[in-house]
Amino acid sequence: MNVEEEPDGELLARVFLSRVIEPGDEAGGRWVREVGAVEVARRLREGGPRLGGVSDKRWAGLRARAARAEPERDLAVAREAGVRFVRPGDAEWPAQLDDLGDARPTGLWVRGRPSLRIWALRSVALVGARACTEYGAHMAATLAAGLAERGWVVVSGGAYGVDGAAHRGALGAGGATVAVLACGVDRPYPRGHTELITRIAEQGLVIGELPPGDHPTPSRFIVRNRVIAALTRGTVVVEAAYRSGSLVTARAAQRLGRHTMGVPGPATSALSAGVHELLRGEAALVADAAEVVELVGDMGELAPDRRGPVLPRDLLAPDARHVLAALPARRAATPAEIARGARTTEDDVIARLYELRSLGYVERHGDGWRLTRQAVVSARAGRSRC
């Protein structure tokens, strides 16, 4: 909705329903499809014949919530926070969400300047464990950075662990990322990611189904995942135990006919057991961004042939070489110190350090990073050729 427009009846009805009906409620979605959002809102607010598919007790509960709903106030609060409401039929509405049928969102609250519809056309979901390992965080950040560098939008849930690493990887590469929240988009959750989610809203998009100020619940996290799956061309799972919520996203993607991918981990890791179960089914194994793009991208976007050992120092990507060159020769340095030397951001340095670590050039020492013996030898060999 343009902030200059007066809200119409359909808009107010859908904003009202976003406060009254829980996300993913298929009975509510069916009512909207059969009689329209305005009539559903009228019956909930004013009474009248009970709509089908729910008990008297549940209908009474919905009526009680309806009595407290104030759609005009929600729109005013959203406008003040720089948030807009996007509904089906709007120019910004991503049509792929219609694949959810009666579980389609009533509308989406959107914080950020880009067009959600345009960004969603070329997007990939990266999800995984909250309590991930360093390997999981590294893979998520590296995949996200690689996708961002190839012009893809990285979509995740803003949570700790893999989600946060994916968002940071995309931002560190100067790319685009979208956080799909299970609460009001003006209320960052988890609290520890307030700064990250604020940064995503400034450089990308933060979206959700719940109105301003609404809080997350365990069930809302689960139903939120269907939006992540439907919005994107494919879902990549990076570390997930058997009961991980990220597997819900992957299974939703499979039901919707989207690509489902998994990053393998150690055979003994419980945090990779859920991913390995997916890979035994219909999910595709991926190890880097090129392999993801080969699946979800346009015809001809093929991953390169894999050959040869680790690349030598002089064949590293320019950004990685700059970070490597900024490390002191005989001591550890913090990411902030390295960022000053490399003339880049701390987030970008962290993403590159994990990349360099996987190639054997750096190692972590407490809060700092230092060169490995391999890197020192490589540097000496480079000087001897000069």
N, C-alpha and C positions, 0 to 999 in steps of 0.2 A: 504494500500500500504506500503510495506517495504521501508524505507527511502533509502536503498542501490539500489533499482531497478530504472531503467530508465523508465519514464512514457511512456506507449504505447498509441496508437491512441484512443482506447476505453476509457482509463482512462482520457486522456486529454479532450475528448469529453464530458464525464460526469462531469468533473470539470467545463468545460466551461458552460454546461447547468445549473449547480447549480448556476451560476452567472446570467444567462439570463432568465431562466424560474422560475416563482414563485413556492414555495412549494405547493404541492397538485393540481397543474394544470393538470387536466385530459386530456386536449387536447394534452399537451406536452407529457404526459405519453403514450398516444395512438400513437403519432408519433414515440417515441422511440421503442415501441413494434412492430410497423408495418414496419419501415424502418431502425431502428437501431440508436444508439446514434451518431455514426460517421457521418452518412448521414444527420441527423437533424442538427448537428453542422455545417456541410459544407454548407447546404442551408442557414442557418441563417447568417453565416459569409460571404459567397461568393455570395449569391443570387441564382437565379434559380426558378423553379416552387414553388409557395406558397403552403405550406402544408395545408391540409383541416381543417375545423372546426373553423377558425378564420377570422375576417374581414380584409380588406386591411389595415385599420387604426391600428389594433392591430399587424398585421404582421410587419408593418413599425416600431412600437414601439419596438418589439422584435429585429428587425434588428439594431435599434439604440443602444440598450443595448449590442447586440453582438459585435458591433464595439468597445466597450470599454472593453470587457472581455479579460483578460490575464491569461489563465489557468496555464501556467508555473510559472508566478509570484505568483498566489494564492498557488500553491504547495510549492514554496520556502518559502513564508511567514509562511505557516502552519508548514513546517518542522522546521523552526526556533523557533516556539512557542511550539514544541512538539506535534503537531496535525497531525493525519493521515486521509486519505480519504478512506472510506470503501464503496465498490460498490457491487451491486448484482452479485453473482457468486464468490466473495471472500470467503475464509475460515472463515472470521470473520463476514460475513453478516448474520443477524438473518432472517431465512427463513420465520418466521411468518409475517414479513413486506410485503411479497408478497401477503398476503390476502387483501391488500389495492387495488389491481388491478392497474388500470391506475393512481391512486392517490399515488402509491408507490413512495418513495423518489428516486430521481436520484442517490443518494448516501448519505452517512452520514460522517460528519466531527467529528472525535473522539479524545478527549483529555483525557489521562489517560492510565495506563498500562494494566489493565485486558482485557480479550477477551469479546467483546460485545456479541457475539453469545452465549458464555457459560453462562454469567451472565443473559442474557435475558431468558434462559430456565427455570429459577426458580425465577421469579420476579413478583411483585405486584405493581400496581400504587396506590399512596395515593395522592388525590387532594382535593381541597376545597377552601373556601373563602380567599381572600387576607386580608380583614378586619375582621379576625376571632375574636371570643371571647376567653377568657382564657380557657374555656371549650374545644373549638375547638382545640386550640394549645396543650392542655394537651392530648386530645384523639389522635391527630395526632402523637405526640411524643411517647406516650405510645404504640400505635399500631405499629409504625415503630420500636421501640426498641424491642418489642415482636417478630415481624417478623424477625428482624436481628438476634436475639438470636436463632431463629429456622432455621437459614441458608437461609433465603429468602432475595432477593435483593429488596430494596425499590426504586421505580422510581417516580419522581415528576418533576415539572417544574421550580424549583429554585426561585419561586416568594416569596413575603412576605406572612405572614399568615400561612396557613396550609402547603403549600409546604415547607417553611423554617423549620417549626417545625418537619415535617416528615424527612427531610434530617438530622437535628440535632439529632433527636431521634435515627436514625440508626447509625450515627457516634458515638454518645455517648455510644451506646451499643457495639461499636467495630465492627459494621457490614458494609455491602456493600450498596452503594446508587448510583443512576444514576440521573443526572439532564439533562433534555431535554430542550434546549434553543430555543427561537424564534429569535436568532441573531447569529452572528459568535461566535464560542466557545472560541475564543481568546479575546472576548469583554464581560466580565461578565455584566449581566443585571438581576435585577436592580442594580444600582451602590452600594446601601447600602448592597448588598449581595456579594460584591467582595471577601471579606475574606472567606465567606462560600463556594462560588463556587470554589475558589482556593483550599480550603481544600478538597472539593469533588474531584477535578481533581487529587489531590495528593493521596487520599485514594481510590477513586472510578473512575467514568467516567462522563465526561461532553460531551454531543453529540448534534448535530444540523444539519439541512439541508443547512443552509446558509454558504457561504464561509467566510474566515477570514475578519474581519472588518465590516461585514454587520450589519445593525441596525435593531431593532425590529419595527414592526408596529402593530396596532390592529388586522388586518386580519391575520398576521403571527402568533400571539398568538393562534388564533382560529384553524388554520390549523395544527399548531404544535401538538395540542391535539390528533389528529388521530394517530400520531406516538406513543404517550404514551399509547394509548389504544391498538394498534396493537402489540406493543413490549412485553406486559405483559400478564400473565394468567388471570388477573382480575383487576378491578378498584374499589377502595373504595372511596366514597365521604364523606368527613368530613366537615359538614357545607357548605351549598350552598343556596343562594337565588334563586328565580324563574328564574332570567336571568343570573345566574352565568356561566362563561365559563367552570367551572368544569363539569357542566351537559352535555356540548358538548362532553367531554371525555367519560362520562358514556354512552351516547347514541351511540357514535362511538363503544364503547366496546360491547354494545348490538347488534349492526348491524353485528359486526365481530364474534359474537357467544362466546364472552368472558364472564366470570362471572362479574356481576355488583352488588356492595354492597353499603350499606349506613349506617352511624352511626346516630341514632336518636338523636334529641335534644329536648329542651322544646317545647311544643305544641304552645306556644305563640311567639316563636322566628322567626322573618322573615329570619334570616340567616340559619334556618333549614328547611324552607318551601320547597325549591327545593329538599332536601334530602327526605323529607316526601312524596313528589309527586313521586319520584322514587320508594320509598318503597311501595306505593299503586299500582305500576305496577309490573314489573318482577324482580326488585332488591331485594336482600336478606338483611335482617337486621343483622348487626354484632355489637358486643360490645367489642371484644378483638381480639388479634392476633390468638388465638386458633380457634376461629370461622371462621376467614378468611382462615386459613390454611385448615380447614375442607372442605371448598368449593373448593379451588384452588389446594390443595395438592394431593398427591397420595392416593390410596385406603388405608384405615386404619388409616389415620391421623385425628382422631376424637377429637373434643373439649371435655373437661372433663364435667362430670355432674355438674350442679350448685346446691350447697346446703350450708346451714349454713350462719351465719353472717360474719362480717369483721374478718379476721384472727387476732389472738393475736400477740403481738409484737415478741415473740420468734419464730413465724412461718413465719415471713417476709423473702423475698429473702435475701441472704447474702449481696448483694450490697446495698439494701435498709436499712438493719440493720446498716451497717457501716455509711451511711449518717445520719441516725437518731441518732446514738451514737455520731456523731461529732457536733451536735447542742448543744450550751450552755444551761444549765438548766433554767436560769432566764433572758435571754435577747435574742434579735434577732441577727442574724449573716448573713453576705452576702454570696452568693454562692461561692465566691472566698475563703473566710475564711473556709467555711464548706469543700470545696474541699481539702484544706491543711490538715484538720483534718482527712478526710476520705481517704486521699492518692489516689485521683482519679482526673479526669478532671472536669472543671467547667460545661461543657456541660452535662456530666454524672450526676453530682449533680443536675442540673436543672431538668433533666428528672425524677430522683428519687424523688425530692421534690414534683413535681406535682403528682406522684404516691402516695406518703405519704399523700399529702393533700387530695386526693380522699378517703383515708382510715381514715381520721380524726386525723392524728398524728401531722401535722404541719399546720401553717397558715402563710399567707404572711402579713408583716408589712412594707409598703413602699418598699424600695429596699432590705429589709432583710426578714428572715424567723425565726420563733420561734416555740417551742413546744406548743401544745395545752394542756389543762388540762387532756385530755384523755391519752396523751402520758406520762405525769408526773405520773399519777396514775398507768399506766401500768408498768412504770419503778420501782415505789415503790413496786408494787405487786411482780415484778420479784425478787427484792432484798429480800423480806420477805420469798420467797421460798428457798433461799439459806441457 
